[in-house]
Every structure is written in structure tokens, then in C-alpha cells.
Amino acid sequence: MVEYQIPYRNNWTTAAHCLCLIHPIDPRGGKIGGIETHVRLLLQHAPGNWRVLMVGVDGYGDCKLGELMNLDIDGRRVEFLPVIHFPETDIHEAARSLQKSLTARFGLGLLQNLFRIQRAIGPAPASIELQRFEFAVIPFLLRRPTIQIVHGEGSKGDTMDSLIKKYWFVHRTMEEAALRLADAIVCVNHNSEAKIKRKLPAPSRLIEFMPVPVDTTVFKTCAFDHTDDVFRVVFAGRLDGFKDPPTMFRTLRTVHDRLGGKFEFHYVGASDPNRFAEFRLIDSFTRLRGYNAPPQVAAIIAQCHAGILTSFFEGMPCYLLELLSVGRPVVAIRLPQYDLVVQEGVSGALVERLPDDASTAERLADRLLSIWAAIQRGELKPALIHAKVDPFSTESLLGRHFFRHEWVSQSKPRSIPSSVDSEASWPNPHVGRGRPAHRTFVNRFRKS
């Protein structure tokens, strides 16, 4: 199979462009997670001569739906077009019915505001980025090129809280359609990239790997402080079912007991851990830090010594990259993508999931305790841990990603350069306004 990549040209931003991000968040709000981190990084770091349009959710009830407003996101002007109201207080837990589903309501809101979105994008060269498969029909109806980000690779049998498990067939149908409608596909782990390349014939579209970047200017390396002899472990993010909080909590209880109580767990996030019965095991030595902005998250991680991951499946967790960027090791149940950044004796330890949950928790506890002993002996170096995430920094990844957006907006659908070494085969950044003739839905499926 022939594989195609775009040439590496960081910060290739000579042409004016409209970057349209469609995702059900309020950029002013506190929803956290890898997807939300990715979207906010794009809002903050988009080239200065680009228009950035965020089609999202009004979480505070102070916006007029379908009406553009200007926001200031960390000093960057962003145009915001809310299409539904959805209270910030309701966004942190998974919906139990379609009527309460943020995804379903947002999809309906997009359809109802289709012409307003088209008008907001305007006539200039533009591209749309999607984080969810469910909204793939919107760029198709708008006749705009699309980059589809593939964040997860869970299967029907996996543990998860969302309605995806209940409506798995619908989700899979939308996934298949979204992959075939996209002009470029970006996967946050290599497993997803390989699966999609096997599924879709080459050369049908651009398919590449890129994890959610980490902003190393915010998550700076810090020295360990263990002068009080208290071991502190931190986890940041939502406590979804697929992250296996019960195993995490059992592990932390074991570590606490073996250290004679000289142990703390810091949870950064808005989920309620009390919905898991196992949280009672660790409640007495847990500090619930709630939602925090990235600089505060970085400061909390710096106060701790290590992190933990127990997920059944993941993309590439931004929490993992942020943890390592600060110079803190991780102990995790092994997933293949973790091998890219977790090196035994340098940045943490990986253990295999065992059939018996109790045995898995014991093995995780053993590794956490060995990590703590290594920190106390001065064997783990924050600078070496940080070095593992250098290839995944915003500086390393986002310039190339913005180049992808310029490329899909200026190329004919599915026209992929025959040589990645020949920049002459790439579109002139000053030529090519908008999208050429758009294939019909049926023809796209026939050619894929």
C-alpha cells in the first residue's frame, strides 16, 4: 500500500484562511478532556492572519443562538457561533437518554443553523475540523473540506459510560460515513491510523498520526520536592467508566497502606468520584482539586510526584503528556501508544492488565512504590522525563497541522501529491479559492 504524507513545513501560514471548529463546548467554559484541550490549543495557536470560527454551545445562557459574537481567548480574537444552550453544570457526566444527550442536541442545532454557519464562514478559503463522527454531514452539506480527528478506538465490548455503547450500530455507521467524507484523517494513536489505512484504499485521502499536543510553555519541567516524605500521586481528567476508576482507587489504597499513611491522591477534574463505590477506600486521603485552567493544573502536577493511568482504551491522553512535560513519571496499564513516551527507568512503568483485577492493582502498586523509591534516591530526572514529550509539543505539531488545513482547502478533493519530496506539486498558497466541485455522497462511497 502506498502511503502519502504532506511535506513537513512548520508554520506554513502565508495565506489568509478561515478555520472552522465544530464541537459541542463553550470555549469560555470548564469542560475538560483531551478533545477539549485540542480544540482550545487550536483556538490559541492558530496563525495570526487566520479567522477562527468556533461553532459550539452556549453554556451560560447569555448568547443569542445563531448570532456571531467575538471572544478573547488568551489574547486571541475568536468568532463564536453558539447553536444550542446547554448548561455548564450538566456537561461533566455522560447522558443516560437521547433527550439529554449533548451530542444529539448539538447535531440538531447544527442542522437548524446550517445557513448561519455557511454565512459565518464566508467566501474565503476555509476548512472545517471535526472531533466527533456524528457531525460529518455538516461539512458535506456546506460543501467545505474537512479534517476528521479520530480520538478513540473503543469497541462495543469495552466499558464506557456514554450512549455510544447503547447505540453502537448508529455510532459505527456514523464513523464509517465520517471517514469516507473526510478530506484528511488525523488519528491520535498509531493503532487507529493503521486500522483506517487498511480499511480505506490508497491513495484515497490523507491519513496521518498526530496526538493531542502539549503546551510545554505552560507545563514546564519542575524539580521533585520530597522533603516531607509524603508520596503524592495525581490524576487529571474525567472519571469515565473506560478509565477504570475502581482499579485506580484500589491501587491507591494499597500504596497508602504500604506507606503507613504517608500518601496523598490529588484529583483534578469535575467528575464526581463518589459514584464509584471504591472511592470510599481512598476518600480520607484524597484532595479533590476540581476544575482548573492549564497553568493551575501544571502547578498541581508539580506539587506531586507521579501519575497513574488504568484505562481500558485511550487515544493519547493529554494528561499523560502534560504529566511527563512537568517531569513526572507515570505508572499505567499498558496500551500500545504509551510505548512512545513511557520508558522503563526513565519516564515511568507499564504493566499488563491481568484477568484478576486485584492482581492488576497489586502490580500497579508495586510499580508506584518502586517509582517513589527511585525518586527518593534521585534516580529519576525531570529533564529526561520531559524530553519524552518534545516531539508532541504544540511547537512541534501544530504548524504542520495548520498546513494540513491550508492544503485541504486549496487542493482538489482527494488530490494527493505523488511525491512528498516535491513541494512543486503542492498548491500555491496564494491561489485556489474555496473548494472545487464536490463529489456526491454516493460517488464518494463508490470511490472509497
MARMAR-945405 format. One record per residue (C-alpha): residue in one letter; x, y, z. Coordinates in steps of 0.001 Angstrom, whole numbers, plus 500000, padded with zeros to 6 digits. Each point is the difference from the previous one (the first is absolute). Layout:
N
AXYZ...
END
This chain:
448
M500000500000500000V501308503435499055E499903502458502865Y499921503757499553Q501051502756502354I500062503738499662P503470501567499911Y501198501229503361R499917503798499953N499342501372503460N498186503365500226W499027500010496308T497465502792500407T500374502388497087A496379499979498831A496899501426501651H497673497241501124C496891499286502065L500421497143502484C496578498759501090L499915497776503075I496740498173500671H499745498432503449P497414500028502829I501850502137502536D499816503564501188P503563501327499553R499396502193503054G499108496984502124G501685497367502110K499421496744498156I503227498005500109G501391497049498107G502393499226497180I497617501180497277E499259503254501783T503719500591500554H500648499475496292V497261502461498998R501209502662502416L503582499646498780L498806500586496437L498087503092501118Q503091501375501741H502689499122497464A498351500478496587P502041502219497651G499530503683500633N498668500786496530W497271497323500187R496397500473500979V499011497454502655L496326499065500233M498827497844502905V496560498444499488G499024498749503412V497761500150503039D498790502828502222G500603498654503492Y498899503091501916G496757501070498310D501345503434499091C500275499574496213K497520500321497179L500006496753498056G501123500252496386E501543503428500551L503744500634499719M501853501501502936N503672500789500541L501950498389502830D503471500552501363I501700496630500613D503373500606501672G500478503165497969R498763498454496753R496840501284498277V497615497135499263E496593500193498316F497476497928501924L496734498667498559P497921498130502608V497282497731498610I498486498603503241H499747500853503673F501397497282502281P500796500841503638E503625499703501082T498781498208503117D498720497088497884I503004499363497761H502243497946502272E498047496753500202A498876497686497207A496367500261498853R497652497103500703S497442500800497294L499971501545496532Q497857502868501262K502820500993502360S502813499219497586L502217502993499260T501136498362496756A496466499399498723R498792503473500898F503085501623498501G499580498067496751L496429501247499716G501141503538500753L502569499810497213L497361498988497471Q497676502760501135N502776502587499616L501568498654496828F499564503175497955R501250502184502861I503140497855500212Q500487500344496242R499610503764500218A502388500195502968I502716498078498126G499717502358497043P501453499720496482A503726499835500854P502007496759500000A498898497978502989S500216496598501590I497964498299502696E501371497815502762L497865497407501773Q500775498062503173R496874497833499875F498711497733497233E496392500945500670F500315503412498334A501631498922496724V496938500823497912I500328503720500809P503173500743497971F498588497814497214L496838502117499851L502083503187500215R502243498763497163R503127500728502016P503146497859500427T500319498153503266I502648498618502303Q498607497246502215I501862499348503258V499725496437501320H500459500102503771G499029496567501309E499944496377498993G497584498384502411S497935496980499001K496465498944500836G501207497658502719D502011502649501835T498875501694503194M498643503496499312D497432502385501449S498683501770496933L497035499115497795I502444498732497366K499890496538501555K496190499909499891Y499831501285496407W503177498326498749F498642499218496539V499061503653499456H503427501114501198R501797497571497698T497887501061497016M500828503642500670E503678499125500373E500084498238496635A498262502933498313A502246502588501676L503209498265498936R498840499854496392L498806503596499923A503190501455501490D502687501538497811A502639499216502610I499970497748503061V502220500590503014C500253497238502616V501225500593503526N501558496540500209H501738497692497555N497523497144500498S497146502065498595E502187501238497159A500937496448498996K496397498762500146I498716502827497822K502789499600497456R499078496322499679K496347500877499606L500230502834497483P501736499420496653A503078502032499208P500332502622498694S496500501022501099R500736502701502562L502673501275502336I500236497857503165E502567500981502642F500869499629503667M500051502954502377P499247499856503729V498421502865501894P502967502377500468V501285501171503357D500825503641500611T503477499717501496T500085503740500680V497237499425502568F500961496524501207K503595500791500922T502494497640501573C500217500220503796A502326498313502486F498624497421502433D499266501099503555H499848497053502395T501284501681503150D496882499092502035D500237496305499019V496380499951498750F499443498309496626R497472501888497859V498330498519496906V497868502114497657F497357499276497374A498370502658497807G496975499514497756R496527498522500026L499340496827501965D498270498165497163G499247496303500324F502538499050497326K502754501509502161D499308497259502582P499899502166503155P499295496961502250T503399498479499163M501646503393500430F498439500488503437R500889496480501200T503588500577498901L500228503294501864R498605498416503166T502671497318499870V502755502611499573H498616502022502924D499979496968502288R503516498880499057L501357503478500703G498340500165503406G497782502906498968K502769502216498580F498091500349496742E497590502399498262F497924499778496842H499186503204498129Y497104499940497542V499708502878497515G496645499980498228A496293500603500314S498747496392500122D498447498716503219P502159497087501230N497376499053502573R497976498244497299F502575497210500230A499626497899503155E503781499473500084F500588503707500590R499147499401503651L503318498140500248I501980503179499289D497677502856500957S501872500771503223F503322500742498262T498687501500496734R500088503685499159L497315500946497465R501455502939498095G497026500555497668Y500245501728496620N503159502004499425A501383501917497039P503192498570498435P502466502167501998Q498389498862503245V499989496369498830A503730500315499293A500573501387503498I498066497132501625I501938497396497999A503252501665501093Q498947499550503648C499636496249499429H502460497241499182A498332497604497537G496849499238498026I497858496938499362L497985498703497033T497746496926500065S497907500441496826F498618497135497923F500568502108496867E501172503517499188G501202502226497230M503164501678501230P498931501594503308C500910503674500237Y500293499436503764L502821497535499327L501907502483497829E499415502833502470L501202497823502881L503203499041498190S500546503583498830V500161501158503630G502536497224500600R497823497542501869P500056496248499245V496904497881499455V498999496465500938A497391498699497579I498261496911498743R501681499543496673L498413501224496782P502129499882496825Q500137503766499509Y501515500506503452D503187498332498749L500753503218498094V500590501968503205V500316497609502945Q503459498484500365E500764497690502893G502363501637502475V499739503383498277S496393501238499802G497986497356501826A498820496422499784L497382498020498087V498290496839501255E497782497567498156R496343499712501011L499416496628501681P496740497993499978D499717500600503742D499404503682500860A501474499594503474S503258498657498559T500157502893497527A499575502494502852E502755498291502001R502386500163497068L499231503688499415A500595500694503693D503356498193499866R501127502193497104L498806503222501623L501969499149503127S503115499216497967I499602503339498188W499728501794503351A503154498290501274A501852500993496805I498896503634500425Q501242500024503591R503364498620498868G500255502690497315E499991497510497135L497166501543497956K500828503266498250P497145502407499125A501912501332496966L500343496500498520I496312499306500650H499055503278498301A502134499138496966K497618497138499185V497259502488499011D502112502412497947P498743498433496716F496412500576501169S500199503664500966T497793502660498447E503115501443498366S500811496662498371L496512499002498864L497658502930499417G501876501704497164R499708496814497983H496353499631500971F499140503507498780F501794499141496770R497601497048499654H497103502433500215E501438502258497293W500665496999497814V496478498536500159S498468503418499278Q502113500517496882S500233496512498522K497476498223497899P498158497376502025R502233496952500484S502833501468497879I503093498828501846P503494500963498798S501838497154498304S503192500842501851V500386501223503537D503397501406499027S498724502205497202E498593503217501399A499303501120496433S497108497527500021W498335501877502850P497446502773499441N501136503586499841P498958501560503323H498758503093498174V497853498139497487G496888497886500235R496978501541501604G497667497604501715R499135496516498995P499713498624496447A497111497842498903H498868497848502901R499342496317499496T496604498693500843F499580497819503066V499397496933497830N503054500562497817R502209500478503033F498975496624501371R500524498322496628K503538501399499738S500967499081503578
END
